[in-house]
């Protein structure tokens, strides 16, 4: 065997020994896990719901009698004053009836005057005079009733406001009590009416700050305030209506669908761990190179982080991802990783109704919520 072959063989033996040692190390060495330290940051408890933007006071204007629409004097977006004529229904028959009853009234009045003259002269009895006066009163009442029915053919604004919707076109027949105009009363703010799960209602009170998001403005978050919680819920849907007032300068429009987060609590210096570290109310920590399980009390639960109220030291080394393979007392090697999250943005936790798209407030909204 030449010296070159000896060198090659020796190198192969050394390589095999190294590979075997590496394999043995992998088999016998403690497993490596990723762990992180808790961080401090803001945590916000919010109740999620969806609702619709609407006027605080909406007036539906409908005819009291059916008829064909022959004239429109207002349209969507128009500001109207109280008593303004908005539309007119076909009123030919009603006008003819008023004219006919007016003629009868004139005749009844003339008859009363003749009978009174005769009564003063003694030519007719008191009973005849009473009958003539009764006929006159009846004719006048019928004329007043006909004029009132004629006024029903004119749709008027009951108060000042803005027409936000119009249904019906000229020539269409409008049934009784079918709204033609929807009007938002002037001076009243816009609001959102949302259905909130009954389990979350005890957390809500009037005056709470609300974060609002609408698909029409995907990059924006708007403010609102809880104004009303209806005292009676829906036993079928198991929800209550909550009404949120919007500021006067809101760009939201009537009828838009909105997602809301009602801010029920906020803590600025909360102890936060990754959401994946928790298995229910348990997590794993590394102490002296070994695993230990901890029962903790949680607060706000967000999509990425969870607030820990009790059971965890602020400087603990927490296993980043809970797994079934973890065992109490098992020796491990730690790869410490930071929580690569913007801790200036709040953790937004939600109630029993979970959001499909959580309202993210960002830094600016987090500062605003701190005022609550």
C-alpha beads as a LAMMPS data file, in Angstrom:
LAMMPS data file: protein, C-alpha beads

372 atoms
371 bonds

1 atom types
1 bond types

-500.0 500.0 xlo xhi
-500.0 500.0 ylo yhi
-500.0 500.0 zlo zhi

Masses

1 110.0

Atoms # bond

1 1 1 0.000 0.000 0.000
2 1 1 1.495 3.288 -1.090
3 1 1 1.687 6.254 1.241
4 1 1 -0.975 8.113 -0.803
5 1 1 -3.476 5.328 -0.247
6 1 1 -2.633 5.299 3.460
7 1 1 -3.300 9.028 3.733
8 1 1 -6.605 8.724 1.882
9 1 1 -7.719 5.842 4.053
10 1 1 -6.795 7.709 7.213
11 1 1 -8.730 10.754 6.061
12 1 1 -11.809 8.642 5.391
13 1 1 -11.568 7.062 8.835
14 1 1 -11.299 10.486 10.486
15 1 1 -14.232 11.752 8.456
16 1 1 -16.318 8.756 9.496
17 1 1 -15.403 9.275 13.134
18 1 1 -16.381 12.967 12.890
19 1 1 -19.689 12.174 11.233
20 1 1 -20.419 9.497 13.819
21 1 1 -19.605 11.859 16.634
22 1 1 -21.851 14.528 15.131
23 1 1 -24.681 12.038 14.730
24 1 1 -24.201 10.779 18.278
25 1 1 -24.258 14.357 19.539
26 1 1 -27.522 15.034 17.711
27 1 1 -29.050 11.907 19.183
28 1 1 -27.839 12.401 22.735
29 1 1 -27.637 16.192 23.076
30 1 1 -30.614 18.135 24.559
31 1 1 -33.014 19.448 21.916
32 1 1 -32.805 23.078 20.921
33 1 1 -35.887 25.250 21.412
34 1 1 -36.682 28.877 20.710
35 1 1 -37.479 31.023 23.729
36 1 1 -38.121 34.685 24.345
37 1 1 -38.491 37.174 27.174
38 1 1 -41.791 38.891 28.039
39 1 1 -42.062 42.508 26.953
40 1 1 -43.993 45.470 28.310
41 1 1 -46.498 47.319 26.185
42 1 1 -50.091 48.601 25.906
43 1 1 -52.970 46.135 25.973
44 1 1 -56.502 47.056 25.012
45 1 1 -59.637 45.039 25.714
46 1 1 -62.246 45.604 23.021
47 1 1 -65.657 44.227 22.107
48 1 1 -66.070 43.607 18.390
49 1 1 -69.276 44.018 16.406
50 1 1 -70.520 45.009 12.973
51 1 1 -73.203 47.545 12.203
52 1 1 -74.643 49.999 9.726
53 1 1 -74.246 53.761 9.484
54 1 1 -77.616 55.503 9.791
55 1 1 -79.175 58.802 10.874
56 1 1 -79.900 59.291 14.559
57 1 1 -83.419 60.329 13.549
58 1 1 -84.735 58.970 10.250
59 1 1 -88.148 60.062 8.994
60 1 1 -89.986 57.940 6.427
61 1 1 -92.430 59.940 4.332
62 1 1 -95.251 57.875 2.816
63 1 1 -98.738 58.656 1.451
64 1 1 -101.788 58.087 3.650
65 1 1 -103.781 57.121 0.559
66 1 1 -102.661 55.237 -2.537
67 1 1 -102.194 57.074 -5.795
68 1 1 -100.158 57.592 -8.925
69 1 1 -97.078 59.797 -8.551
70 1 1 -97.361 62.736 -10.964
71 1 1 -94.765 65.213 -9.662
72 1 1 -91.442 65.156 -7.778
73 1 1 -90.117 68.325 -6.171
74 1 1 -87.218 66.898 -4.130
75 1 1 -84.513 64.337 -4.705
76 1 1 -81.734 62.551 -2.838
77 1 1 -79.264 64.912 -1.208
78 1 1 -81.652 67.884 -1.093
79 1 1 -81.957 69.869 2.129
80 1 1 -85.630 70.628 2.767
81 1 1 -87.486 72.836 5.244
82 1 1 -90.365 71.764 7.442
83 1 1 -93.607 71.767 5.466
84 1 1 -91.923 71.785 2.064
85 1 1 -93.803 69.911 -0.686
86 1 1 -91.729 66.945 -1.816
87 1 1 -94.074 65.205 -4.252
88 1 1 -97.662 65.110 -5.474
89 1 1 -99.953 62.208 -6.219
90 1 1 -102.696 62.285 -8.836
91 1 1 -105.543 64.272 -7.220
92 1 1 -108.064 64.939 -10.020
93 1 1 -110.874 63.002 -8.327
94 1 1 -110.199 64.614 -4.951
95 1 1 -110.268 68.113 -6.472
96 1 1 -113.546 67.386 -8.237
97 1 1 -115.008 66.121 -4.990
98 1 1 -113.919 69.298 -3.164
99 1 1 -115.531 71.481 -5.847
100 1 1 -118.743 69.485 -5.661
101 1 1 -118.929 69.725 -1.882
102 1 1 -118.082 73.421 -2.041
103 1 1 -121.108 73.947 -4.286
104 1 1 -123.304 72.017 -1.882
105 1 1 -121.991 74.137 0.965
106 1 1 -122.911 77.327 -0.862
107 1 1 -126.409 75.965 -1.469
108 1 1 -126.780 74.951 2.202
109 1 1 -125.654 78.389 3.326
110 1 1 -128.196 80.084 1.094
111 1 1 -130.904 77.783 2.389
112 1 1 -130.028 78.646 5.997
113 1 1 -130.214 82.356 5.225
114 1 1 -133.676 81.992 3.608
115 1 1 -135.046 79.912 6.475
116 1 1 -133.696 82.395 9.022
117 1 1 -135.439 85.223 7.225
118 1 1 -138.714 83.295 7.145
119 1 1 -138.314 82.314 10.790
120 1 1 -137.944 85.968 11.810
121 1 1 -141.174 86.717 9.938
122 1 1 -142.932 83.778 11.580
123 1 1 -143.543 81.825 8.413
124 1 1 -141.512 78.671 9.411
125 1 1 -141.144 76.746 12.620
126 1 1 -138.023 76.520 14.789
127 1 1 -137.653 72.890 13.760
128 1 1 -137.297 73.877 10.111
129 1 1 -134.561 76.353 11.014
130 1 1 -132.720 73.727 13.056
131 1 1 -132.846 71.305 10.127
132 1 1 -131.437 73.895 7.713
133 1 1 -128.589 74.777 10.074
134 1 1 -127.797 71.068 10.592
135 1 1 -127.658 70.520 6.835
136 1 1 -125.282 73.466 6.515
137 1 1 -123.016 72.124 9.286
138 1 1 -122.936 68.674 7.658
139 1 1 -122.065 70.158 4.261
140 1 1 -119.242 72.177 5.821
141 1 1 -117.847 69.092 7.596
142 1 1 -117.883 67.110 4.358
143 1 1 -116.072 69.933 2.562
144 1 1 -113.370 70.051 5.296
145 1 1 -112.935 66.275 5.119
146 1 1 -112.551 66.380 1.334
147 1 1 -109.952 69.161 1.563
148 1 1 -108.030 67.109 4.123
149 1 1 -108.042 64.114 1.791
150 1 1 -106.824 66.381 -0.984
151 1 1 -103.894 67.439 1.193
152 1 1 -103.031 63.755 1.645
153 1 1 -102.076 63.732 -2.054
154 1 1 -99.226 66.150 -1.302
155 1 1 -96.184 64.661 0.415
156 1 1 -94.644 67.258 2.725
157 1 1 -91.549 67.268 4.934
158 1 1 -92.658 66.965 8.574
159 1 1 -89.445 68.627 9.723
160 1 1 -86.298 70.157 8.272
161 1 1 -83.626 67.736 7.134
162 1 1 -81.862 66.064 4.214
163 1 1 -83.386 63.584 1.787
164 1 1 -81.110 60.551 1.943
165 1 1 -83.153 58.210 -0.238
166 1 1 -86.021 58.418 -2.723
167 1 1 -88.089 55.511 -4.010
168 1 1 -90.606 55.763 -6.827
169 1 1 -90.663 57.533 -10.174
170 1 1 -93.224 59.764 -11.831
171 1 1 -96.025 57.577 -13.200
172 1 1 -95.605 54.797 -10.624
173 1 1 -98.476 53.825 -8.358
174 1 1 -97.579 54.305 -4.698
175 1 1 -99.522 52.116 -2.233
176 1 1 -100.685 53.372 1.147
177 1 1 -97.865 53.749 3.730
178 1 1 -95.113 52.832 1.257
179 1 1 -92.242 55.311 1.865
180 1 1 -91.276 57.518 -1.032
181 1 1 -88.690 59.588 0.840
182 1 1 -86.294 58.830 3.673
183 1 1 -85.149 61.962 5.473
184 1 1 -82.385 62.505 8.042
185 1 1 -83.552 65.111 10.522
186 1 1 -81.410 68.257 10.568
187 1 1 -79.141 68.816 13.556
188 1 1 -78.915 65.145 14.530
189 1 1 -75.559 63.281 14.282
190 1 1 -74.877 60.125 12.323
191 1 1 -74.621 56.879 14.233
192 1 1 -73.830 53.189 13.868
193 1 1 -76.284 50.603 15.120
194 1 1 -74.499 47.326 15.860
195 1 1 -75.552 43.965 17.268
196 1 1 -73.381 42.986 20.254
197 1 1 -73.265 39.490 21.715
198 1 1 -75.118 39.268 25.041
199 1 1 -71.981 37.931 26.775
200 1 1 -70.146 41.152 25.958
201 1 1 -72.904 43.625 26.836
202 1 1 -72.013 43.787 30.585
203 1 1 -68.609 45.191 29.588
204 1 1 -70.119 48.128 27.715
205 1 1 -71.325 51.455 29.077
206 1 1 -72.241 54.761 27.502
207 1 1 -69.355 57.123 26.849
208 1 1 -66.826 54.431 25.921
209 1 1 -64.523 55.177 23.004
210 1 1 -65.069 53.196 19.799
211 1 1 -62.736 52.518 16.877
212 1 1 -64.555 52.285 13.554
213 1 1 -63.423 50.812 10.244
214 1 1 -65.323 50.627 6.943
215 1 1 -64.393 48.782 3.760
216 1 1 -64.907 52.027 1.834
217 1 1 -61.925 53.526 3.733
218 1 1 -59.590 50.538 4.233
219 1 1 -56.629 52.633 5.386
220 1 1 -58.523 54.704 7.955
221 1 1 -59.779 54.203 11.491
222 1 1 -62.451 56.586 12.797
223 1 1 -63.568 57.497 16.290
224 1 1 -66.980 57.088 17.827
225 1 1 -68.665 57.061 21.226
226 1 1 -71.135 54.610 22.737
227 1 1 -74.374 56.547 23.114
228 1 1 -77.038 53.943 23.823
229 1 1 -77.495 50.291 24.761
230 1 1 -81.000 49.010 24.184
231 1 1 -82.502 47.580 27.397
232 1 1 -84.133 44.626 25.646
233 1 1 -82.144 42.114 23.638
234 1 1 -83.008 39.675 20.881
235 1 1 -83.534 36.258 22.538
236 1 1 -83.075 34.448 19.222
237 1 1 -79.871 36.145 18.066
238 1 1 -78.778 36.549 21.721
239 1 1 -77.610 40.068 21.075
240 1 1 -78.299 43.664 22.019
241 1 1 -78.302 46.783 19.892
242 1 1 -75.573 49.270 20.704
243 1 1 -75.655 52.699 19.089
244 1 1 -72.416 54.578 18.448
245 1 1 -72.414 58.298 17.706
246 1 1 -70.045 59.589 15.019
247 1 1 -68.460 63.066 14.881
248 1 1 -69.931 65.686 12.566
249 1 1 -66.929 65.581 10.214
250 1 1 -67.017 61.824 9.584
251 1 1 -66.654 60.839 5.904
252 1 1 -68.809 57.739 6.415
253 1 1 -72.098 57.654 4.521
254 1 1 -75.549 56.401 5.387
255 1 1 -75.954 52.699 4.717
256 1 1 -72.259 51.770 4.917
257 1 1 -71.324 48.632 6.815
258 1 1 -68.784 49.243 9.565
259 1 1 -66.701 47.157 11.943
260 1 1 -66.364 48.531 15.446
261 1 1 -64.143 47.820 18.445
262 1 1 -65.601 49.198 21.669
263 1 1 -62.675 49.902 24.000
264 1 1 -63.639 48.525 27.414
265 1 1 -60.203 48.590 29.129
266 1 1 -56.624 49.673 28.504
267 1 1 -53.382 48.964 30.380
268 1 1 -50.215 50.747 29.316
269 1 1 -47.533 48.572 30.945
270 1 1 -48.906 45.089 30.407
271 1 1 -46.675 42.002 30.496
272 1 1 -46.906 40.411 27.038
273 1 1 -45.851 37.043 25.606
274 1 1 -46.342 35.547 22.131
275 1 1 -49.807 34.082 21.624
276 1 1 -48.262 30.833 20.401
277 1 1 -46.542 30.305 23.758
278 1 1 -49.824 29.543 25.478
279 1 1 -51.712 26.288 25.565
280 1 1 -54.931 27.402 27.218
281 1 1 -53.727 29.020 30.440
282 1 1 -50.404 27.189 30.492
283 1 1 -46.993 28.005 29.110
284 1 1 -43.470 26.631 29.353
285 1 1 -40.404 28.363 30.780
286 1 1 -36.739 27.377 30.858
287 1 1 -35.091 27.378 34.293
288 1 1 -31.481 26.215 34.727
289 1 1 -31.595 24.638 31.285
290 1 1 -34.724 22.573 31.993
291 1 1 -38.387 22.924 31.062
292 1 1 -40.980 23.904 33.637
293 1 1 -44.704 24.353 33.089
294 1 1 -46.475 27.363 34.537
295 1 1 -50.162 28.029 35.140
296 1 1 -50.827 31.703 34.384
297 1 1 -53.726 34.118 34.546
298 1 1 -54.251 35.883 31.239
299 1 1 -55.803 39.227 30.435
300 1 1 -56.161 40.659 26.952
301 1 1 -55.712 38.089 24.199
302 1 1 -54.661 39.487 20.843
303 1 1 -53.820 37.798 17.574
304 1 1 -50.045 37.996 18.145
305 1 1 -49.586 38.569 21.886
306 1 1 -51.311 37.801 25.162
307 1 1 -51.282 39.756 28.403
308 1 1 -50.131 37.838 31.487
309 1 1 -51.631 39.030 34.780
310 1 1 -50.259 36.435 37.221
311 1 1 -47.949 33.437 37.327
312 1 1 -44.959 34.656 35.289
313 1 1 -41.856 36.571 36.320
314 1 1 -41.085 39.580 34.097
315 1 1 -37.614 38.248 33.209
316 1 1 -38.616 34.628 32.615
317 1 1 -37.381 32.749 29.564
318 1 1 -40.596 31.618 27.848
319 1 1 -40.777 28.890 25.204
320 1 1 -42.003 30.719 22.110
321 1 1 -44.242 27.919 20.787
322 1 1 -46.084 25.417 22.945
323 1 1 -45.833 21.823 21.677
324 1 1 -47.051 18.401 22.835
325 1 1 -43.493 17.061 22.806
326 1 1 -42.421 19.307 25.697
327 1 1 -41.935 17.487 29.009
328 1 1 -41.538 18.738 32.563
329 1 1 -37.883 18.754 33.682
330 1 1 -36.489 17.934 30.254
331 1 1 -33.073 19.414 29.567
332 1 1 -32.981 21.720 26.560
333 1 1 -30.695 24.044 24.681
334 1 1 -32.094 27.550 24.216
335 1 1 -32.024 29.720 21.145
336 1 1 -33.198 33.056 22.500
337 1 1 -35.169 35.188 20.049
338 1 1 -36.605 38.681 20.497
339 1 1 -40.312 39.480 20.117
340 1 1 -40.098 41.162 16.734
341 1 1 -43.283 43.152 17.209
342 1 1 -44.101 46.821 17.439
343 1 1 -44.868 47.053 21.145
344 1 1 -45.954 50.683 20.785
345 1 1 -49.059 49.455 18.952
346 1 1 -51.603 48.056 21.402
347 1 1 -52.607 44.438 21.745
348 1 1 -56.306 44.500 20.913
349 1 1 -58.183 41.632 22.485
350 1 1 -61.824 40.966 21.710
351 1 1 -64.817 39.524 23.485
352 1 1 -66.764 36.394 22.682
353 1 1 -67.581 37.608 19.162
354 1 1 -64.362 37.363 17.162
355 1 1 -63.551 39.740 14.321
356 1 1 -62.900 38.469 10.833
357 1 1 -60.814 41.577 10.207
358 1 1 -59.543 43.169 13.401
359 1 1 -59.491 46.946 13.519
360 1 1 -55.823 47.918 13.756
361 1 1 -55.439 51.352 15.276
362 1 1 -51.702 51.920 14.832
363 1 1 -49.566 54.318 16.852
364 1 1 -51.792 57.354 16.498
365 1 1 -54.956 55.528 17.515
366 1 1 -53.117 53.947 20.432
367 1 1 -52.293 57.405 21.757
368 1 1 -55.915 58.448 21.332
369 1 1 -57.151 55.419 23.255
370 1 1 -54.873 56.354 26.102
371 1 1 -57.114 59.352 26.738
372 1 1 -60.003 57.039 27.653

Bonds

1 1 1 2
2 1 2 3
3 1 3 4
4 1 4 5
5 1 5 6
6 1 6 7
7 1 7 8
8 1 8 9
9 1 9 10
10 1 10 11
11 1 11 12
12 1 12 13
13 1 13 14
14 1 14 15
15 1 15 16
16 1 16 17
17 1 17 18
18 1 18 19
19 1 19 20
20 1 20 21
21 1 21 22
22 1 22 23
23 1 23 24
24 1 24 25
25 1 25 26
26 1 26 27
27 1 27 28
28 1 28 29
29 1 29 30
30 1 30 31
31 1 31 32
32 1 32 33
33 1 33 34
34 1 34 35
35 1 35 36
36 1 36 37
37 1 37 38
38 1 38 39
39 1 39 40
40 1 40 41
41 1 41 42
42 1 42 43
43 1 43 44
44 1 44 45
45 1 45 46
46 1 46 47
47 1 47 48
48 1 48 49
49 1 49 50
50 1 50 51
51 1 51 52
52 1 52 53
53 1 53 54
54 1 54 55
55 1 55 56
56 1 56 57
57 1 57 58
58 1 58 59
59 1 59 60
60 1 60 61
61 1 61 62
62 1 62 63
63 1 63 64
64 1 64 65
65 1 65 66
66 1 66 67
67 1 67 68
68 1 68 69
69 1 69 70
70 1 70 71
71 1 71 72
72 1 72 73
73 1 73 74
74 1 74 75
75 1 75 76
76 1 76 77
77 1 77 78
78 1 78 79
79 1 79 80
80 1 80 81
81 1 81 82
82 1 82 83
83 1 83 84
84 1 84 85
85 1 85 86
86 1 86 87
87 1 87 88
88 1 88 89
89 1 89 90
90 1 90 91
91 1 91 92
92 1 92 93
93 1 93 94
94 1 94 95
95 1 95 96
96 1 96 97
97 1 97 98
98 1 98 99
99 1 99 100
100 1 100 101
101 1 101 102
102 1 102 103
103 1 103 104
104 1 104 105
105 1 105 106
106 1 106 107
107 1 107 108
108 1 108 109
109 1 109 110
110 1 110 111
111 1 111 112
112 1 112 113
113 1 113 114
114 1 114 115
115 1 115 116
116 1 116 117
117 1 117 118
118 1 118 119
119 1 119 120
120 1 120 121
121 1 121 122
122 1 122 123
123 1 123 124
124 1 124 125
125 1 125 126
126 1 126 127
127 1 127 128
128 1 128 129
129 1 129 130
130 1 130 131
131 1 131 132
132 1 132 133
133 1 133 134
134 1 134 135
135 1 135 136
136 1 136 137
137 1 137 138
138 1 138 139
139 1 139 140
140 1 140 141
141 1 141 142
142 1 142 143
143 1 143 144
144 1 144 145
145 1 145 146
146 1 146 147
147 1 147 148
148 1 148 149
149 1 149 150
150 1 150 151
151 1 151 152
152 1 152 153
153 1 153 154
154 1 154 155
155 1 155 156
156 1 156 157
157 1 157 158
158 1 158 159
159 1 159 160
160 1 160 161
161 1 161 162
162 1 162 163
163 1 163 164
164 1 164 165
165 1 165 166
166 1 166 167
167 1 167 168
168 1 168 169
169 1 169 170
170 1 170 171
171 1 171 172
172 1 172 173
173 1 173 174
174 1 174 175
175 1 175 176
176 1 176 177
177 1 177 178
178 1 178 179
179 1 179 180
180 1 180 181
181 1 181 182
182 1 182 183
183 1 183 184
184 1 184 185
185 1 185 186
186 1 186 187
187 1 187 188
188 1 188 189
189 1 189 190
190 1 190 191
191 1 191 192
192 1 192 193
193 1 193 194
194 1 194 195
195 1 195 196
196 1 196 197
197 1 197 198
198 1 198 199
199 1 199 200
200 1 200 201
201 1 201 202
202 1 202 203
203 1 203 204
204 1 204 205
205 1 205 206
206 1 206 207
207 1 207 208
208 1 208 209
209 1 209 210
210 1 210 211
211 1 211 212
212 1 212 213
213 1 213 214
214 1 214 215
215 1 215 216
216 1 216 217
217 1 217 218
218 1 218 219
219 1 219 220
220 1 220 221
221 1 221 222
222 1 222 223
223 1 223 224
224 1 224 225
225 1 225 226
226 1 226 227
227 1 227 228
228 1 228 229
229 1 229 230
230 1 230 231
231 1 231 232
232 1 232 233
233 1 233 234
234 1 234 235
235 1 235 236
236 1 236 237
237 1 237 238
238 1 238 239
239 1 239 240
240 1 240 241
241 1 241 242
242 1 242 243
243 1 243 244
244 1 244 245
245 1 245 246
246 1 246 247
247 1 247 248
248 1 248 249
249 1 249 250
250 1 250 251
251 1 251 252
252 1 252 253
253 1 253 254
254 1 254 255
255 1 255 256
256 1 256 257
257 1 257 258
258 1 258 259
259 1 259 260
260 1 260 261
261 1 261 262
262 1 262 263
263 1 263 264
264 1 264 265
265 1 265 266
266 1 266 267
267 1 267 268
268 1 268 269
269 1 269 270
270 1 270 271
271 1 271 272
272 1 272 273
273 1 273 274
274 1 274 275
275 1 275 276
276 1 276 277
277 1 277 278
278 1 278 279
279 1 279 280
280 1 280 281
281 1 281 282
282 1 282 283
283 1 283 284
284 1 284 285
285 1 285 286
286 1 286 287
287 1 287 288
288 1 288 289
289 1 289 290
290 1 290 291
291 1 291 292
292 1 292 293
293 1 293 294
294 1 294 295
295 1 295 296
296 1 296 297
297 1 297 298
298 1 298 299
299 1 299 300
300 1 300 301
301 1 301 302
302 1 302 303
303 1 303 304
304 1 304 305
305 1 305 306
306 1 306 307
307 1 307 308
308 1 308 309
309 1 309 310
310 1 310 311
311 1 311 312
312 1 312 313
313 1 313 314
314 1 314 315
315 1 315 316
316 1 316 317
317 1 317 318
318 1 318 319
319 1 319 320
320 1 320 321
321 1 321 322
322 1 322 323
323 1 323 324
324 1 324 325
325 1 325 326
326 1 326 327
327 1 327 328
328 1 328 329
329 1 329 330
330 1 330 331
331 1 331 332
332 1 332 333
333 1 333 334
334 1 334 335
335 1 335 336
336 1 336 337
337 1 337 338
338 1 338 339
339 1 339 340
340 1 340 341
341 1 341 342
342 1 342 343
343 1 343 344
344 1 344 345
345 1 345 346
346 1 346 347
347 1 347 348
348 1 348 349
349 1 349 350
350 1 350 351
351 1 351 352
352 1 352 353
353 1 353 354
354 1 354 355
355 1 355 356
356 1 356 357
357 1 357 358
358 1 358 359
359 1 359 360
360 1 360 361
361 1 361 362
362 1 362 363
363 1 363 364
364 1 364 365
365 1 365 366
366 1 366 367
367 1 367 368
368 1 368 369
369 1 369 370
370 1 370 371
371 1 371 372
